[in-house]
Amino acid sequence: MYMTKRTKWIGFLFVIPFLLSFLIFWLTPLLYGVWISLHDFRLSVGNNGFIGLKNYVDILTPDTLYNNVFMNSLKNTLMFIVLSVPPLILISLGLALLIDNLPKRLKTFFRTVFFLSYAISVTAVSALYLWLFGANGGFINNLLLNTGMISSPINWTGDQPYAWFVIVIATVWWTIGFNMLLFVNALDEVDPNLYEAADLDGASSWNKFRYITLPDIRNISIFIMITTVIASFNLYGQSLLITRGGPGQSTSSLIMGIHATVFGNNQLGVGSAMALLMGLIMVVITGVQYWMSYRNNKEETESGKSEKKRFTRATNVGPTNVSSRPATTVEKKERKVT
């Protein structure tokens, strides 16, 4: 009994640092932000008193100053999510599939190479892409001019749709290594005997990918999608440093809108309300994605799908053909045991 109580206290002591960090760095700032959003709080003069939900009403009332800032920034952020999330997922998955079957040393080498860009700061990434896509003297413009593909320089960062193109390609290059690493680790966990059995039955590469690989990496794929969407909501550095929110505020993100409201218009209360609305939108989107994942898992469980059924769909053969094919490595071992 003494050892049991002591073990419980030791476990509680290990949890205390997490609880303290959660309280100090997450819960307290959140509650303080809610408190500020309910007050007429300005950076220059401080708190001018409780005003309830007025800041939220000002943000959500159409055709007001703060509504225009918030809605334009939200529209731009959603545009960035639509443009950047699919390539961040699909390209990282494609790269993971390409290096999955390489020898161990080569796989380690390419994993390191692709992940290196993730360790670079947003300032360095922005400087690199400004050098590449600069309107005057940029590497891409010089290349296109010298090859005769264009007759005059393109203003990559000052005109649309080029500005979004530069921001998206910079973001994909910068962050794709993290998603690729997660996909590579997920592919390593797929049972190789499923592929071996599918090969013996003549399954095509597409069927193996569709019915074996995708179902096995579905959970990590959903996780990557959710984290990528959340990360895309935090767009700030690329827009600020590459396009400065232009042209015409068309690449100004939510965080840039909040920053301009707080430090440009001196409205800390309104900025806090915007930040909380942004957080609420992220929670709703994440909740919908988790709900879709839960529903798919539930439907698959109720329909009775299993690895055997997925294998049968991949090979497009019936039970008699499956039983007549050569035994896989696992089946040979099982026969020896029996």
Secondary structure, 3 states (H helix, E strand, C coil): CHHHHHHHHHHHHHHHHHHHHHHHHHHHHHHHHHHHHCEEEECCCEEEEECCCHHHHHHHCCCCHHHHHHHHHHHHHHHHHHHHHHHHHHHHHHHHHHHHCCCHHHHHHHHHHHHHHHHCCHHHHHHHHHHHHCCCCCHHHHHHHHCCCCCCCCCCCCCCCHHHHHHHHHHHHHHHHHHHHHHHHHHHCCCHHHHHHHHHCCCCHHHHHHHHHHHHCHHHHHHHHHHHHHHHHCCCHHHHHHHCCCCCCCCCCHHHHHHHHHHHCCEHHHHHHHHHHHHHHHHHHHHHHHHHHHHHHHHHHHCCCCHHHHHHHHHCCCHHHHHHCCCCHHHHHHHHHC
